[in-house]
Amino acid sequence: MENETRVRRSPSRADCEKMIKRILRTEVLEKGRNTQFRNAMDFMNYFESLYPASPGLTKQVQRAVKALDIPKDENGFFIINKTGAQMAEEQEIRALGDKFHVDAVDLSGCESVFLTVPEACRRYLCHLLLTSITFSEKLVTVVETGNGLLLYTKQRDKLMSALQNVLFKDR
């Protein structure tokens, strides 16, 4: 009799939250992403299979969804594996990338050349190399380090020749 009473009453909000998280995790594990749950009502079939349908049950599930504050993707589906803060960060990064046409460059095909450069002129030499017509096509990027500049290139021979002709000409 005690078990029957326990099963029939509505679950606590905390229990609803646990079940909702479990449902969403299972959905992501099975399908790779959530393509079914957008709001509290989408969970009701599951809860009504365990508890008698009632306005109290509906309210409890709605409160649980609200308390979880689960972010949604661009199609309105809940995302279980990210927080609202993570989603906001990602949206800001995406917007910045779109606005400034950010691209990823694979450096695995690059070779590195290190120049020892005194701190007094390191930043200026870095700027000159990156804006130079002579070096622009030969450099992928230049990184300031503690005691010099690290140059990444996909054209090592051409870069070394240009460095020899411009930077080390009189040596």
C-alpha positions in Angstrom: 0.0 0.0 0.0 2.8 2.4 0.8 4.5 1.8 -2.6 1.2 2.4 -4.3 0.8 5.8 -2.6 4.4 6.7 -3.3 4.1 5.9 -7.0 0.8 7.8 -7.5 1.7 11.2 -6.1 3.6 13.7 -8.2 7.4 13.7 -8.1 9.3 16.5 -6.4 10.8 19.2 -8.5 14.3 17.8 -7.8 13.2 14.4 -9.0 11.7 15.9 -12.1 15.0 17.7 -12.8 16.9 14.5 -12.5 14.6 12.6 -14.8 14.6 15.4 -17.4 18.4 15.4 -17.4 18.4 11.7 -17.7 15.9 11.8 -20.6 18.0 14.4 -22.4 21.3 12.6 -21.8 19.7 9.4 -23.2 18.4 11.2 -26.2 21.9 12.6 -26.9 23.5 9.2 -26.4 21.1 7.5 -28.7 20.7 10.1 -31.5 23.8 12.3 -31.1 21.7 15.3 -30.2 18.3 16.3 -28.9 15.8 16.5 -31.7 12.6 15.9 -29.7 12.5 18.1 -26.5 11.9 21.9 -26.8 9.7 22.6 -23.8 8.1 21.1 -20.6 5.2 19.6 -22.5 7.5 17.4 -24.6 8.4 15.5 -21.4 4.8 15.0 -20.3 4.3 11.6 -22.1 7.2 10.2 -20.1 6.0 11.6 -16.7 2.4 10.6 -17.4 3.6 7.0 -18.0 4.9 6.9 -14.4 2.5 9.2 -12.6 -1.2 10.0 -13.0 -1.8 13.0 -15.3 -2.8 16.1 -13.3 -2.3 19.8 -13.3 0.0 19.4 -10.4 2.3 17.1 -12.4 2.3 19.5 -15.3 3.2 22.4 -13.0 6.0 20.4 -11.4 7.5 19.5 -14.7 7.3 23.1 -15.9 9.0 24.3 -12.7 11.7 21.7 -13.1 12.4 22.8 -16.7 12.5 26.4 -15.6 14.8 25.7 -12.7 17.2 23.8 -14.9 17.5 26.8 -17.2 18.8 24.6 -20.0 20.0 26.5 -23.1 18.5 25.8 -26.5 20.1 25.5 -29.9 19.1 27.6 -32.9 16.1 25.3 -33.6 14.8 25.6 -30.0 15.8 22.1 -28.8 17.3 21.8 -25.3 21.1 21.3 -25.1 22.0 19.2 -22.1 25.8 19.3 -22.3 26.3 23.1 -22.2 25.4 25.8 -19.8 23.7 29.1 -20.7 27.0 30.9 -20.2 28.8 28.5 -22.6 26.1 29.1 -25.2 26.4 32.9 -24.8 30.2 32.7 -25.1 29.9 30.5 -28.2 27.4 32.9 -29.8 29.7 35.8 -29.2 32.7 34.0 -30.6 30.6 32.9 -33.7 29.4 36.5 -34.2 33.0 37.8 -34.0 34.3 35.1 -36.4 31.5 35.9 -38.9 32.0 39.7 -38.6 35.8 39.5 -39.2 35.9 36.4 -41.4 38.1 34.4 -39.0 39.7 31.2 -40.5 41.6 28.4 -38.9 45.0 27.7 -40.4 46.6 24.3 -40.0 50.2 24.8 -38.9 51.1 21.2 -39.2 52.6 21.8 -42.7 54.6 24.7 -41.5 58.2 25.0 -40.6 59.4 27.3 -37.9 62.3 29.8 -38.0 63.4 31.5 -34.8 65.0 35.0 -34.8 66.7 36.2 -31.7 65.6 39.8 -31.3 66.2 42.2 -28.5 63.1 43.2 -26.6 63.5 46.9 -27.5 62.7 46.2 -31.2 60.8 42.9 -31.1 57.3 44.2 -31.5 58.3 46.7 -34.2 60.2 44.0 -36.2 57.2 41.7 -35.9 55.0 44.5 -37.3 57.4 45.1 -40.2 57.7 41.5 -41.1 53.9 41.0 -41.1 53.2 44.1 -43.2 56.2 43.8 -45.6 55.5 43.1 -49.2 58.7 41.0 -49.3 57.7 38.7 -46.5 53.9 38.7 -46.7 53.6 35.7 -48.9 56.4 33.8 -47.1 55.0 34.0 -43.6 51.9 32.3 -42.1 52.4 34.0 -38.8 54.9 35.5 -36.4 54.8 34.9 -32.7 56.6 37.1 -30.1 58.5 35.1 -27.6 60.5 35.8 -24.5 63.7 36.3 -26.4 62.8 36.7 -30.1 60.3 36.0 -32.9 59.1 32.7 -34.0 58.2 32.6 -37.7 56.0 30.0 -39.2 56.2 29.4 -43.0 55.3 27.0 -45.7 58.1 28.3 -47.9 61.1 27.9 -45.7 63.7 28.3 -48.5 62.1 31.5 -49.8 61.8 32.9 -46.3 65.4 32.1 -45.5 66.6 33.7 -48.8 64.5 36.8 -48.1 65.8 37.0 -44.5 69.4 36.6 -45.8 68.9 39.4 -48.4 67.2 41.8 -46.1 68.1 41.1 -42.5 71.5 39.5 -42.7 72.8 41.1 -45.9 75.9 42.7 -44.4 76.9 39.9 -42.2 
